[in-house]
């Protein structure tokens, strides 16, 4: 799940430390030439490449993520950052509408002990409105992970159900709801493990990619593993495109439809990968290194664990978050649990081949789930 990848994982599994081990070896080197997927649908008029605008992301109240203090912030192209939500219980997982006018997000109701709800709001945080209805039954746990369709008419999301079975929802629905509000409909039902998370639309609006996470194949390093699956929205056919051992999550489709970027932490430090929609061309694009902030006076930052990648509207850059000293996720290791030893996760950007890494935010607080809007 995202940050809510790791934050949502407090909902479906124990949160433990990230293992710093060797990366998988059966992928193409980062310098390998990119190829366009033959036969991939062309981007629709709704998905024409656009200029890069503001970036929305979560920021928590402390160095650590939790289940109540996140609020949504926006970074302008000039670098100015401002908070746009002030919800009791927290606001998580921002997703831009295609025109950059509105943001869908998860609102949590921890104190009220109510199911999490999806809302939409203007880009400045005004006019926040509930989007989904129906998560009122006694067995409904949360509505989660909103994603706008390329034409802006629909929002895909995941509905999770109780009772919890070993800290995981007992069932889930992948759902669609009109972006203007209304009754959601079930696109696909999942009865228990595995659970769908983080749906993202193809640029032509015909497919969804999402992670299916299972607790049935634990390893020495991790309790939960995920694999990316692509679902045909109209026909219902579903295809797994990454191996379960890779531990894939947080997918996002490139604006031209040729590649899917995702986070992987299947028994190694979390890195960013890309893959074609048919499962070919799998390769890792990030590595451990040291990078500098846009401010030359800032000290260099260790690029150790990367999460939650997201494409830029122009298709030339990828956002992600980085933890210099990761202690989150499902991984089991002996990293320090002393709060004084924690280092916050901040927002970074890089070129699509993993070069040109640069730090975009510098905060002592934990940040996550960055999303890039088109310039208006």
C-alpha positions in Angstrom: 0.0 0.0 0.0 1.5 3.5 -0.4 2.4 5.9 2.4 -0.2 5.1 2.6 1.9 2.4 0.8 3.5 1.8 4.1 0.9 3.8 6.0 -1.9 1.7 4.6 0.1 -1.3 5.5 -0.6 -0.5 9.2 -4.1 -1.5 8.1 -3.3 -4.8 6.5 -0.1 -6.0 8.1 2.5 -5.4 10.7 4.9 -2.5 10.0 8.5 -3.6 10.5 11.9 -2.5 9.1 13.3 -2.6 5.6 16.1 -5.0 4.8 19.2 -3.6 3.3 20.4 -6.5 1.1 21.5 -7.1 -2.5 19.1 -6.3 -5.4 17.6 -8.8 -7.7 20.0 -9.7 -10.5 17.7 -10.8 -13.3 16.9 -7.4 -14.6 18.3 -5.2 -17.4 21.1 -2.7 -16.3 19.9 0.8 -15.7 21.8 2.1 -18.8 20.0 -0.3 -21.2 18.2 1.3 -24.1 14.5 1.9 -23.7 12.1 0.5 -26.3 8.4 1.3 -26.9 6.1 -1.6 -26.4 4.9 -2.9 -29.7 1.2 -2.9 -30.0 0.6 -0.7 -27.0 -2.5 1.5 -27.4 -1.8 5.0 -28.4 -2.5 7.7 -25.8 -6.0 9.1 -26.2 -6.6 12.9 -26.6 -7.3 13.0 -22.9 -3.8 11.8 -22.2 -1.7 14.1 -24.4 1.6 14.9 -22.8 1.5 18.2 -20.9 3.8 20.6 -19.1 4.7 19.9 -15.5 2.8 21.8 -12.8 2.6 21.6 -9.0 3.3 18.5 -6.9 1.0 17.3 -4.2 2.2 15.0 -1.4 1.6 13.9 2.2 3.5 15.3 5.1 3.2 13.9 8.6 3.6 15.7 11.9 6.9 13.9 12.8 9.8 12.0 11.4 7.6 8.9 11.4 4.4 8.0 9.5 1.3 7.3 11.5 -2.4 6.8 11.2 -3.7 10.3 11.9 -1.4 13.3 11.4 -0.7 13.4 7.6 -2.0 16.4 5.7 -1.7 17.3 2.0 0.8 19.8 0.9 1.5 21.3 -2.6 4.9 22.3 -4.0 4.6 24.9 -6.8 7.0 24.9 -9.8 8.9 27.7 -8.1 9.6 25.5 -5.1 7.2 27.1 -2.6 5.4 24.6 -0.4 2.1 25.1 1.4 -0.4 23.0 3.3 -3.8 22.8 1.8 -5.7 20.4 4.2 -6.3 20.6 7.9 -8.5 17.6 8.6 -8.8 15.9 12.0 -7.8 12.3 11.4 -5.5 13.2 8.5 -5.6 13.4 4.7 -3.6 10.9 2.6 -2.8 9.7 -0.9 -3.5 12.8 -3.2 -4.4 12.1 -6.8 -4.8 14.9 -9.4 -7.6 15.3 -11.9 -6.3 15.3 -15.5 -6.8 19.1 -15.8 -5.1 19.8 -12.5 -8.2 21.5 -11.1 -9.1 19.0 -8.3 -7.4 16.5 -6.0 -9.0 13.3 -4.8 -7.7 11.9 -1.5 -8.3 9.6 1.4 -9.7 11.1 4.7 -9.2 9.1 7.8 -11.6 9.2 10.8 -9.5 7.6 13.5 -11.0 9.4 16.5 -14.5 8.9 15.2 -13.9 5.2 14.5 -15.6 5.5 11.1 -14.5 4.0 7.8 -12.0 6.0 5.8 -13.6 8.0 3.0 -12.5 9.5 -0.4 -13.1 13.2 -0.9 -12.2 15.6 -3.7 -11.2 19.2 -3.4 -10.0 22.2 -5.5 -6.3 22.4 -6.1 -6.0 25.1 -3.3 -7.8 22.8 -0.8 -11.2 24.6 -1.0 -14.6 23.0 -1.7 -13.8 19.5 -0.2 -16.6 17.1 -0.9 -17.2 13.4 -0.1 -17.1 11.3 -3.2 -18.0 7.8 -2.3 -21.0 6.4 -0.6 -21.9 3.0 0.6 -19.0 2.3 2.9 -21.4 2.5 5.9 -22.1 -1.2 6.5 -20.7 -2.8 9.6 -18.2 -4.8 7.6 -16.8 -1.8 5.6 -13.3 -0.9 6.6 -12.2 1.8 4.2 -12.3 3.4 0.8 -8.8 3.8 -0.4 -6.4 4.7 -3.2 -8.3 7.1 -5.6 -7.1 7.4 -9.2 -8.7 9.6 -11.9 -9.4 8.2 -15.3 -7.6 10.0 -18.2 -10.7 11.8 -19.3 -11.6 12.8 -15.8 -15.0 11.2 -15.8 -14.3 8.4 -13.3 -12.3 7.6 -10.3 -11.0 4.1 -9.5 -10.5 3.1 -5.9 -10.3 0.1 -3.5 -12.9 -0.7 -0.9 -11.7 -2.9 2.0 -13.8 -5.0 4.3 -13.8 -6.4 7.8 -13.3 -8.6 9.7 -9.6 -8.4 9.8 -7.8 -11.7 9.4 -4.3 -11.6 10.9 -4.4 -7.8 10.6 -5.6 -7.9 6.9 -9.0 -7.2 5.4 -11.0 -10.3 4.7 -12.2 -9.0 1.3 -11.8 -6.1 -1.1 -13.5 -4.6 -4.2 -11.8 -2.7 -7.0 -14.4 0.0 -7.8 -15.3 2.8 -10.1 -17.3 6.0 -9.2 -18.3 9.0 -11.3 -15.8 11.8 -10.6 -18.7 14.2 -9.9 -20.0 11.8 -7.3 -22.6 9.1 -7.2 -23.1 5.4 -6.6 -19.9 3.4 -7.1 -19.9 0.1 -8.9 -17.8 -3.0 -8.4 -15.3 -3.7 -11.2 -13.9 -6.8 -9.6 -14.3 -8.6 -6.2 -11.4 -10.2 -4.3 -12.5 -12.6 -1.6 -9.7 -12.5 0.9 -6.0 -12.8 0.1 -4.6 -11.4 -2.3 -5.8 -7.8 -1.9 -5.7 -5.1 -4.7 -4.0 -1.8 -3.9 -3.0 1.4 -5.7 -4.9 1.3 -9.0 -3.6 3.5 -11.8 -5.1 4.0 -15.3 -3.5 3.5 -18.6 -3.4 6.7 -20.7 -6.0 5.4 -23.1 -8.4 4.6 -20.2 -8.9 1.0 -21.2 -6.8 -0.7 -18.4 -5.9 -0.5 -14.8 -2.6 -1.6 -13.2 -2.5 -2.4 -9.5 -0.6 -4.4 -7.0 -2.1 -7.6 -5.7 -0.5 -8.3 -2.2 -0.5 -11.6 -0.5 0.5 -12.8 3.0 0.5 -16.4 1.9 4.1 -16.4 0.6 6.1 -14.9 3.5 9.9 -15.0 3.2 12.8 -14.6 5.7 12.8 -10.9 4.8 9.1 -9.9 4.4 5.6 -10.7 5.6 3.8 -9.6 2.5 4.7 -9.7 -1.3 3.0 -8.0 -4.2 2.8 -8.5 -7.9 1.5 -6.0 -10.5 -1.5 -7.0 -12.5 -3.2 -5.3 -15.5 -6.9 -5.4 -15.8 -9.0 -4.8 -18.9 -11.7 -2.5 -17.7 -14.3 -3.5 -20.2 -13.6 -7.2 -20.6 -12.4 -8.1 -17.2 -9.3 -10.0 -18.3 -6.4 -9.8 -15.8 -2.7 -10.5 -16.4 0.1 -10.6 -13.9 3.1 -8.7 -15.2 5.8 -8.9 -12.4 7.0 -11.9 -10.5 5.7 -12.2 -6.9 9.2 -12.5 -5.5 9.9 -8.9 -6.7 7.5 -7.5 -4.1 6.0 -4.8 -6.4 3.8 -2.0 -5.3 2.8 1.6 -6.1 2.5 1.4 -9.9 2.1 4.4 -12.2 1.6 4.4 -16.0 3.8 6.6 -18.2 2.0 9.3 -20.1 2.7 7.6 -23.5 1.5 4.2 -22.2 4.7 2.4 -23.0 6.0 1.7 -19.4 4.9 1.3 -15.8 7.0 2.5 -13.0 6.8 0.9 -9.6 8.4 0.4 -6.2 9.9 -3.0 -5.3 11.1 -4.2 -1.9 10.9 -8.0 -2.3 13.7 -9.0 0.1 16.1 -6.1 -0.7 16.3 -2.4 -0.2 13.4 -0.6 -1.9 14.2 0.5 -5.4 12.3 1.9 -8.4 11.8 -0.3 -11.4 10.1 0.0 -14.8 8.3 -2.6 -16.9 6.3 -2.7 -20.1 2.5 -3.4 -19.8 3.0 -6.9 -21.1 5.6 -7.7 -18.4 8.7 -7.5 -20.7 11.6 -5.0 -20.3 11.8 -5.2 -16.5 14.7 -3.2 -15.1 15.8 -1.3 -12.1 16.5 2.4 -12.5 17.6 3.6 -9.0 20.7 2.7 -7.1 22.3 3.6 -3.8 24.2 6.9 -4.1 24.5 10.4 -2.6 22.6 13.3 -4.0 22.4 17.0 -3.4 19.4 19.3 -2.7 18.5 22.1 -5.1 20.0 24.3 -2.4 23.8 24.0 -2.8 24.2 24.8 0.9 22.4 21.6 2.0 24.5 18.5 2.8 24.3 15.5 0.5 21.6 12.9 1.2 22.1 9.1 1.0 19.9 7.6 -1.7 19.2 4.3 0.0 15.5 3.3 -0.2 13.1 4.7 -2.8 9.3 4.5 -2.6 6.1 5.6 -4.4 7.3 6.6 -7.9 5.1 8.8 -10.1 5.6 10.1 -13.7 5.7 13.7 -14.6 3.0 14.9 -17.0 5.7 15.5 -19.7 6.9 11.9 -19.4 10.5 13.0 -18.8 10.8 12.7 -15.1 9.8 10.5 -12.2 9.0 11.6 -8.7 9.7 9.4 -5.7 10.3 9.5 -2.0 13.6 8.5 -0.4 14.5 7.3 3.1 18.2 7.7 3.9 17.9 5.1 6.7 14.7 3.0 6.1 12.8 1.5 9.0 9.4 1.0 7.4 7.5 -1.5 5.3 7.1 -5.2 5.9 10.7 -6.1 6.2 12.4 -7.8 9.1 15.8 -6.7 10.1 17.7 -5.2 13.0 17.6 -1.5 12.1 17.4 0.8 15.1 14.0 1.5 16.6 15.3 4.5 18.6 13.2 7.5 17.4 16.3 9.7 17.6 17.8 7.5 14.9 15.0 8.0 12.4 15.5 10.0 9.3 12.5 11.5 7.5 11.4 10.5 4.0 11.4 13.4 1.5 10.4 14.0 -2.1 12.9 13.6 -5.0 12.8 13.7 -8.8 15.0 12.0 -11.5 15.1 11.5 -15.2 13.3 8.4 -16.5 16.6 6.5 -16.8 17.5 7.1 -13.1 20.0 9.8 -13.7 19.8 13.5 -12.6 18.4 12.7 -9.1 17.6 15.9 -7.2 15.9 16.6 -3.9 12.7 18.7 -4.1 11.7 19.0 -0.4 13.7 19.4 2.7 11.7 18.8 5.8 12.3 17.1 9.2 8.9 15.5 8.7 8.0 12.2 7.0 6.6 12.8 3.5 5.0 10.4 0.9 2.8 9.7 -2.1 4.0 12.5 -4.4 1.9 13.2 -7.5 2.6 15.7 -10.3 -0.2 17.8 -11.9 -0.2 19.3 -15.4 0.5 23.0 -15.6 -2.8 24.9 -15.9 
